[in-house]
């Protein structure tokens, strides 16, 4: 008992020290707050003339939405469809893709691969006149346009003045006479970028189809989709024949079979050729030369005495795929054609496809007037990528090159295109 009592002071001191130590011990550090989860969405985009601007759009979107990262890839080759087909076959579609307003993309929507955009801000803001282009047979609203697309002829006013050109042509015979006049003045009349046959499709083929096939036939689209539109005809062969004739007469630049997209634009912008058959989507580069003034006119692919049927429709646009990241991809879509639209439009100066544009827009007054005029025409037709089935689009690129190289005759090309369109219709209607 005495020993215990004698130890008590020591125990008291020890207990006090332990208590003090406990009081002075810091609280365990709180766990740092968890960073919000990051969603990574993939986008496969057709932007042959604006890849840097699309990268800027993606970066701006991620700054506005730090929890969403965009992995951006660009399509290659000559068409949107040839980029999509392998992805579809492998069941590896990204979250957002470029698409054309045609039966191929509509079919993907009706198969459940593309999301219905009907409830999106992007769809609501798109011009109503374009919405039928992007509505599938099963009424799926599968895409939004990247712009209003019209093909036209840009011309160098200074070179026209040097050649003594005072009037613009209003039919194809007059156009040939114009080309001959320019050639005799030592000026290359027209650029052909056959190394990127997409542009021959958008330009002389689409206008040839509009004026040789679609003109005066209101139901041609339905007939083509059903495989009942006859393209194995002299009129269809003449589409290819006109293209070949321009090359045979020396109205295009040397080495035209190998001229690519950018080179073709540079030839015109550098004053090397008098005319470029191109689209409104490239107005920023074709109307902005520091060395000469540019003008535009409707390509006169019509016969004398007949009204020209112009080409106008939707630019290649965007769709959202049915993936687990669909909601984030819808946000990116709304940004591309919303707040992000001026980031690419100010360079391209294409025609906006929406009712309301957030931010400054740059358009040449001549382009705006051109689109308004052709949009009011009694009949119009669309770019070739909007009505040909996917296999025929790819075949057409080959046929155009072969006709210009002398490997296929215009009549053989028309027959081959006819067979391809009919085969695609038979496949779709099985």
VEXDREN-2710 file (C-alpha; in Angstrom, 1 decimal):
% VEXDREN-2710
k/r/px/py/pz
1/UNK/0.0/0.0/0.0
2/UNK/2.9/2.3/0.8
3/UNK/4.6/1.5/-2.4
4/UNK/1.4/2.3/-4.3
5/UNK/1.0/5.6/-2.5
6/UNK/4.6/6.5/-3.1
7/UNK/4.1/5.9/-6.9
8/UNK/1.0/8.0/-7.1
9/UNK/2.9/11.3/-7.7
10/UNK/4.7/9.7/-10.6
11/UNK/1.5/8.4/-12.1
12/UNK/-0.1/11.7/-11.8
13/UNK/2.7/13.4/-13.6
14/UNK/2.7/10.7/-16.3
15/UNK/-1.1/11.0/-16.8
16/UNK/-0.8/14.8/-17.0
17/UNK/1.9/14.5/-19.6
18/UNK/-0.1/12.0/-21.6
19/UNK/-3.1/14.3/-21.5
20/UNK/-1.1/17.3/-22.6
21/UNK/0.3/15.3/-25.4
22/UNK/-3.1/14.2/-26.5
23/UNK/-4.3/17.9/-26.4
24/UNK/-1.4/19.0/-28.5
25/UNK/-1.6/16.3/-31.1
26/UNK/-2.9/17.8/-34.5
27/UNK/-6.1/16.5/-36.0
28/UNK/-5.6/14.2/-38.9
29/UNK/-5.5/16.2/-42.2
30/UNK/-8.7/16.3/-44.1
31/UNK/-8.7/14.4/-47.4
32/UNK/-8.3/16.8/-50.3
33/UNK/-11.5/17.3/-52.3
34/UNK/-11.8/14.9/-55.2
35/UNK/-11.5/16.4/-58.7
36/UNK/-14.7/16.2/-60.6
37/UNK/-14.7/13.2/-63.0
38/UNK/-13.5/14.0/-66.5
39/UNK/-15.4/12.8/-69.5
40/UNK/-13.4/12.3/-72.7
41/UNK/-15.4/12.5/-75.9
42/UNK/-14.1/11.6/-79.3
43/UNK/-14.9/13.6/-82.5
44/UNK/-14.2/12.6/-86.1
45/UNK/-14.5/15.8/-88.3
46/UNK/-14.4/16.6/-92.0
47/UNK/-12.5/19.9/-92.1
48/UNK/-10.2/19.9/-95.1
49/UNK/-9.9/23.7/-95.1
50/UNK/-10.2/24.5/-91.4
51/UNK/-8.5/22.0/-89.2
52/UNK/-6.8/24.7/-87.0
53/UNK/-10.1/26.4/-86.5
54/UNK/-11.8/23.2/-85.4
55/UNK/-8.9/22.7/-82.9
56/UNK/-9.6/26.1/-81.6
57/UNK/-13.3/25.3/-81.2
58/UNK/-12.5/22.1/-79.3
59/UNK/-10.1/23.9/-77.0
60/UNK/-12.6/26.7/-76.3
61/UNK/-15.3/24.1/-75.5
62/UNK/-13.0/22.4/-73.0
63/UNK/-12.2/25.7/-71.4
64/UNK/-15.9/26.4/-71.0
65/UNK/-16.4/22.8/-69.7
66/UNK/-13.3/21.7/-67.8
67/UNK/-14.8/18.4/-67.0
68/UNK/-15.0/17.4/-70.7
69/UNK/-12.0/16.6/-72.8
70/UNK/-12.3/16.4/-76.6
71/UNK/-10.1/14.0/-78.5
72/UNK/-10.2/15.3/-82.1
73/UNK/-9.5/13.4/-85.2
74/UNK/-9.8/14.6/-88.8
75/UNK/-11.3/12.7/-91.7
76/UNK/-9.0/12.0/-94.7
77/UNK/-9.5/11.0/-98.3
78/UNK/-12.2/12.2/-100.7
79/UNK/-15.5/11.8/-98.8
80/UNK/-17.1/11.7/-95.4
81/UNK/-18.7/8.3/-96.1
82/UNK/-15.4/6.5/-96.8
83/UNK/-14.3/7.6/-93.3
84/UNK/-17.5/6.4/-91.6
85/UNK/-17.9/3.0/-93.2
86/UNK/-15.0/1.3/-91.4
87/UNK/-16.1/2.8/-88.1
88/UNK/-19.6/1.5/-88.6
89/UNK/-18.4/-2.0/-89.7
90/UNK/-16.2/-2.2/-86.6
91/UNK/-18.8/-0.8/-84.2
92/UNK/-16.4/1.9/-83.3
93/UNK/-18.2/5.1/-84.1
94/UNK/-16.9/8.1/-82.0
95/UNK/-19.2/10.3/-80.0
96/UNK/-19.5/13.1/-82.6
97/UNK/-19.0/12.8/-86.4
98/UNK/-19.3/14.8/-89.5
99/UNK/-22.1/13.6/-91.8
100/UNK/-23.7/14.6/-95.0
101/UNK/-27.4/15.1/-95.4
102/UNK/-28.0/12.0/-97.5
103/UNK/-29.4/8.5/-97.4
104/UNK/-26.3/7.0/-95.9
105/UNK/-26.4/9.1/-92.8
106/UNK/-30.2/8.9/-92.6
107/UNK/-29.9/5.1/-92.7
108/UNK/-27.4/5.2/-89.8
109/UNK/-30.0/7.2/-87.8
110/UNK/-32.8/4.8/-88.6
111/UNK/-30.6/1.9/-87.5
112/UNK/-30.2/3.6/-84.1
113/UNK/-26.6/4.6/-84.5
114/UNK/-27.1/8.3/-84.6
115/UNK/-29.0/10.3/-81.9
116/UNK/-32.2/12.2/-82.6
117/UNK/-31.3/15.9/-82.2
118/UNK/-34.8/17.2/-82.1
119/UNK/-34.5/18.4/-78.5
120/UNK/-31.2/20.1/-79.0
121/UNK/-30.5/23.8/-79.2
122/UNK/-28.5/23.2/-82.4
123/UNK/-31.6/21.7/-84.1
124/UNK/-33.9/24.4/-82.9
125/UNK/-31.6/27.1/-84.2
126/UNK/-31.0/25.6/-87.6
127/UNK/-32.7/27.3/-90.5
128/UNK/-36.1/25.7/-91.1
129/UNK/-35.4/25.4/-94.9
130/UNK/-32.5/23.1/-94.2
131/UNK/-34.3/20.8/-91.7
132/UNK/-35.8/18.4/-94.4
133/UNK/-32.2/17.7/-95.5
134/UNK/-31.5/16.3/-92.1
135/UNK/-34.6/14.3/-91.4
136/UNK/-34.6/10.6/-92.1
137/UNK/-37.4/8.5/-93.6
138/UNK/-38.4/7.5/-90.1
139/UNK/-38.4/11.2/-89.0
140/UNK/-35.2/11.0/-87.1
141/UNK/-33.5/14.4/-86.9
142/UNK/-30.0/13.1/-87.4
143/UNK/-27.7/16.1/-88.0
144/UNK/-27.2/19.8/-88.3
145/UNK/-25.7/21.7/-91.2
146/UNK/-22.2/23.2/-91.0
147/UNK/-23.4/26.0/-93.3
148/UNK/-25.5/26.8/-96.3
149/UNK/-23.7/25.3/-99.3
150/UNK/-23.9/26.8/-102.8
151/UNK/-21.5/26.1/-105.6
152/UNK/-20.6/29.0/-107.9
153/UNK/-17.9/30.4/-110.1
154/UNK/-15.5/32.9/-108.6
155/UNK/-13.7/35.1/-111.2
156/UNK/-10.8/37.5/-111.3
157/UNK/-12.1/40.8/-112.4
158/UNK/-8.7/42.1/-113.4
159/UNK/-8.0/39.1/-115.7
160/UNK/-11.5/39.5/-117.2
161/UNK/-10.7/43.1/-117.9
162/UNK/-7.4/42.3/-119.5
163/UNK/-9.2/39.8/-121.9
164/UNK/-11.8/42.4/-122.7
165/UNK/-14.7/40.5/-121.1
166/UNK/-17.6/42.8/-120.7
167/UNK/-20.6/40.4/-120.1
168/UNK/-20.9/37.3/-118.0
169/UNK/-22.1/34.1/-119.7
170/UNK/-25.7/32.9/-119.3
171/UNK/-25.5/29.5/-121.0
172/UNK/-22.9/26.8/-121.6
173/UNK/-22.1/27.9/-125.1
174/UNK/-21.4/31.4/-123.9
175/UNK/-19.2/29.9/-121.2
176/UNK/-17.1/28.1/-123.7
177/UNK/-16.7/31.3/-125.7
178/UNK/-15.6/33.1/-122.6
179/UNK/-13.0/30.4/-121.9
180/UNK/-11.7/30.6/-125.5
181/UNK/-11.4/34.4/-125.2
182/UNK/-9.4/34.1/-122.0
183/UNK/-7.2/31.4/-123.5
184/UNK/-6.4/33.5/-126.5
185/UNK/-5.4/36.4/-124.2
186/UNK/-2.8/34.1/-122.6
187/UNK/-4.9/33.5/-119.5
188/UNK/-5.7/30.0/-118.1
189/UNK/-9.5/30.2/-117.8
190/UNK/-10.4/27.7/-115.1
191/UNK/-8.9/25.6/-112.3
192/UNK/-9.7/21.9/-112.1
193/UNK/-8.6/20.2/-108.9
194/UNK/-9.0/16.7/-110.1
195/UNK/-6.5/15.5/-107.5
196/UNK/-9.4/16.1/-105.0
197/UNK/-12.3/14.9/-107.2
198/UNK/-14.8/15.9/-104.4
199/UNK/-14.6/19.4/-105.9
200/UNK/-15.4/18.2/-109.4
201/UNK/-18.4/16.5/-107.9
202/UNK/-19.5/19.7/-106.0
203/UNK/-19.0/21.9/-109.0
204/UNK/-19.4/20.8/-112.6
205/UNK/-21.0/17.4/-111.9
206/UNK/-23.6/18.8/-109.5
207/UNK/-24.5/21.6/-111.9
208/UNK/-24.5/19.2/-114.8
209/UNK/-26.9/16.9/-112.9
210/UNK/-29.1/19.8/-111.9
211/UNK/-29.5/21.1/-115.5
212/UNK/-29.4/17.8/-117.4
213/UNK/-31.3/15.5/-115.1
214/UNK/-33.1/17.3/-112.3
215/UNK/-34.4/20.2/-114.4
216/UNK/-38.1/20.0/-115.0
217/UNK/-38.5/16.7/-113.1
218/UNK/-39.9/17.4/-109.6
219/UNK/-39.8/13.8/-108.4
220/UNK/-36.3/13.0/-109.4
221/UNK/-35.0/12.5/-105.8
222/UNK/-37.7/9.9/-105.0
223/UNK/-37.0/8.1/-108.3
224/UNK/-33.3/8.0/-107.7
225/UNK/-33.8/6.6/-104.2
226/UNK/-36.0/3.9/-105.6
227/UNK/-33.6/3.0/-108.3
228/UNK/-36.0/4.2/-111.0
229/UNK/-34.1/7.3/-112.3
230/UNK/-32.4/6.4/-115.6
231/UNK/-28.9/7.7/-115.7
232/UNK/-27.7/5.5/-118.6
233/UNK/-28.7/8.3/-121.0
234/UNK/-27.1/10.8/-123.4
235/UNK/-28.2/13.6/-121.0
236/UNK/-26.3/12.0/-118.1
237/UNK/-23.3/11.2/-120.3
238/UNK/-23.2/14.9/-121.2
239/UNK/-22.5/15.8/-117.6
240/UNK/-19.2/14.0/-117.9
241/UNK/-18.8/15.2/-121.5
242/UNK/-18.8/18.9/-120.5
243/UNK/-16.2/18.2/-117.9
244/UNK/-14.0/16.4/-120.4
245/UNK/-14.5/19.1/-123.0
246/UNK/-13.2/21.8/-120.8
247/UNK/-10.0/19.9/-120.3
248/UNK/-9.6/18.8/-123.9
249/UNK/-9.8/22.4/-125.1
250/UNK/-7.0/23.5/-122.8
251/UNK/-9.3/25.6/-120.6
252/UNK/-7.8/24.3/-117.4
253/UNK/-4.3/24.4/-115.9
254/UNK/-1.5/22.0/-116.6
255/UNK/-1.2/18.9/-114.4
256/UNK/-4.9/19.3/-113.4
257/UNK/-5.2/15.6/-112.7
258/UNK/-2.9/16.0/-109.7
259/UNK/-4.0/19.4/-108.4
260/UNK/-5.4/19.1/-104.9
261/UNK/-7.8/21.2/-102.9
262/UNK/-5.4/23.7/-101.4
263/UNK/-3.4/24.1/-104.6
264/UNK/-6.5/24.8/-106.6
265/UNK/-7.5/27.6/-104.2
266/UNK/-3.9/29.0/-104.3
267/UNK/-3.9/29.0/-108.1
268/UNK/-6.9/31.3/-108.1
269/UNK/-6.0/33.4/-105.1
270/UNK/-2.5/33.9/-106.7
271/UNK/-4.0/35.2/-110.0
272/UNK/-2.8/32.2/-112.0
273/UNK/-6.2/31.3/-113.3
274/UNK/-9.2/33.4/-114.1
275/UNK/-12.0/31.3/-112.6
276/UNK/-12.6/28.8/-109.8
277/UNK/-15.6/26.5/-109.7
278/UNK/-16.0/26.2/-105.9
279/UNK/-18.3/26.6/-102.9
280/UNK/-19.5/29.3/-100.6
281/UNK/-17.6/27.5/-97.8
282/UNK/-14.3/28.8/-99.2
283/UNK/-15.3/32.4/-99.7
284/UNK/-12.9/33.6/-97.1
285/UNK/-9.9/32.5/-99.3
286/UNK/-11.4/33.1/-102.7
287/UNK/-12.8/36.6/-102.2
288/UNK/-9.9/38.0/-100.2
289/UNK/-7.0/38.5/-102.6
290/UNK/-4.9/41.6/-102.0
291/UNK/-3.9/41.8/-105.7
292/UNK/-7.3/41.8/-107.4
293/UNK/-11.1/42.0/-106.9
294/UNK/-13.2/38.9/-107.2
295/UNK/-16.7/38.5/-108.5
296/UNK/-19.1/35.6/-108.6
297/UNK/-21.7/34.3/-111.0
298/UNK/-24.0/31.3/-111.5
299/UNK/-22.3/28.6/-113.4
300/UNK/-24.2/28.6/-116.8
301/UNK/-24.5/24.8/-117.2
302/UNK/-27.8/25.3/-118.9
303/UNK/-28.6/25.2/-122.6
304/UNK/-29.4/28.4/-124.5
305/UNK/-32.9/29.5/-123.9
306/UNK/-33.4/27.5/-120.7
307/UNK/-33.3/28.8/-117.2
308/UNK/-30.3/27.6/-115.2
309/UNK/-31.0/25.3/-112.2
310/UNK/-28.6/26.4/-109.4
311/UNK/-27.1/24.2/-106.8
312/UNK/-27.7/25.1/-103.1
313/UNK/-28.3/23.0/-100.0
314/UNK/-26.5/22.1/-96.7
315/UNK/-22.8/21.9/-96.1
316/UNK/-21.5/18.8/-94.5
317/UNK/-22.7/18.9/-90.9
318/UNK/-22.5/17.1/-87.6
319/UNK/-24.2/14.2/-85.9
320/UNK/-24.0/12.7/-82.4
321/UNK/-23.7/9.0/-82.1
322/UNK/-25.6/6.8/-79.6
323/UNK/-22.7/6.3/-77.2
324/UNK/-22.4/6.5/-73.4
325/UNK/-21.1/10.0/-73.9
326/UNK/-24.0/11.2/-75.9
327/UNK/-25.0/14.0/-73.5
328/UNK/-21.5/15.5/-73.5
329/UNK/-21.3/15.2/-77.3
330/UNK/-24.6/17.0/-77.6
331/UNK/-23.1/19.8/-75.6
332/UNK/-20.1/19.9/-78.0
333/UNK/-22.5/20.0/-80.9
334/UNK/-24.4/22.9/-79.5
335/UNK/-21.1/24.7/-79.0
336/UNK/-19.8/24.1/-82.5
337/UNK/-22.9/25.7/-84.1
338/UNK/-23.4/28.1/-81.3
339/UNK/-20.7/30.0/-79.3
340/UNK/-17.9/28.3/-81.2
341/UNK/-19.3/29.0/-84.7
342/UNK/-17.5/32.4/-85.2
343/UNK/-14.2/30.8/-84.5
344/UNK/-14.3/29.0/-87.8
345/UNK/-16.7/31.2/-89.7
346/UNK/-14.6/34.3/-89.6
347/UNK/-11.8/32.5/-91.6
348/UNK/-14.1/30.6/-94.0
349/UNK/-16.7/33.3/-94.3
350/UNK/-19.3/30.5/-95.1
351/UNK/-23.0/31.3/-94.9
352/UNK/-24.4/30.5/-91.4
353/UNK/-27.0/27.8/-91.3
354/UNK/-28.7/29.1/-88.2
355/UNK/-31.4/31.6/-87.3
356/UNK/-29.3/33.3/-84.6
357/UNK/-25.6/33.6/-84.6
358/UNK/-23.8/34.3/-81.3
359/UNK/-20.9/36.6/-82.1
360/UNK/-19.5/38.5/-85.1
361/UNK/-19.9/37.0/-88.6
362/UNK/-17.9/37.9/-91.6
363/UNK/-19.5/37.5/-95.1
364/UNK/-18.8/39.1/-98.4
365/UNK/-21.8/41.0/-99.7
366/UNK/-21.5/39.3/-103.1
367/UNK/-21.8/35.9/-101.5
368/UNK/-24.8/36.9/-99.4
369/UNK/-26.5/38.3/-102.4
370/UNK/-25.7/35.2/-104.5
371/UNK/-27.2/32.8/-101.9
372/UNK/-30.3/34.9/-101.6
373/UNK/-30.7/34.9/-105.4
374/UNK/-30.2/31.2/-106.1
375/UNK/-32.3/30.3/-103.1
376/UNK/-35.2/32.2/-104.7
377/UNK/-34.9/30.3/-108.0
378/UNK/-37.9/28.4/-109.4
379/UNK/-36.0/25.1/-109.1
380/UNK/-32.8/24.2/-107.3
381/UNK/-30.8/21.0/-106.8
382/UNK/-28.4/20.0/-104.1
383/UNK/-24.7/19.1/-104.0
384/UNK/-24.0/15.6/-105.2
385/UNK/-23.2/14.3/-101.7
386/UNK/-26.7/15.1/-100.7
387/UNK/-28.5/12.8/-103.1
388/UNK/-26.1/10.1/-104.4
389/UNK/-25.9/6.9/-102.3
390/UNK/-22.6/6.3/-100.6
391/UNK/-21.3/3.7/-103.1
392/UNK/-22.1/6.0/-106.0
393/UNK/-20.3/8.9/-104.3
394/UNK/-17.1/6.9/-104.1
395/UNK/-17.5/5.5/-107.6
396/UNK/-18.1/9.0/-109.0
397/UNK/-14.8/10.2/-107.8
398/UNK/-13.1/7.4/-109.7
399/UNK/-15.2/8.0/-112.8
400/UNK/-14.4/11.7/-112.9
401/UNK/-10.7/11.0/-112.8
402/UNK/-10.9/8.2/-115.4
403/UNK/-13.0/10.4/-117.8
404/UNK/-10.4/13.2/-117.6
405/UNK/-7.6/10.7/-118.0
406/UNK/-9.2/9.3/-121.1
407/UNK/-9.6/5.8/-119.5
408/UNK/-13.4/5.9/-119.5
409/UNK/-15.8/7.5/-122.0
410/UNK/-18.6/9.8/-120.8
411/UNK/-21.2/7.3/-121.9
412/UNK/-19.5/4.5/-120.0
413/UNK/-19.3/6.7/-116.9
414/UNK/-23.0/7.4/-117.0
415/UNK/-23.8/3.7/-117.4
416/UNK/-21.5/2.8/-114.5
417/UNK/-23.1/5.5/-112.3
418/UNK/-26.6/4.3/-113.2
419/UNK/-25.7/0.7/-112.3
420/UNK/-24.3/1.8/-108.9
421/UNK/-27.3/3.9/-108.0
422/UNK/-29.7/1.1/-109.0
423/UNK/-27.7/-1.5/-107.0
424/UNK/-27.7/0.7/-103.9
425/UNK/-31.5/1.2/-104.2
426/UNK/-32.0/-2.6/-104.5
427/UNK/-29.9/-3.1/-101.4
428/UNK/-31.8/-0.5/-99.4
429/UNK/-35.2/-1.8/-100.5
430/UNK/-34.6/-5.5/-99.8
END
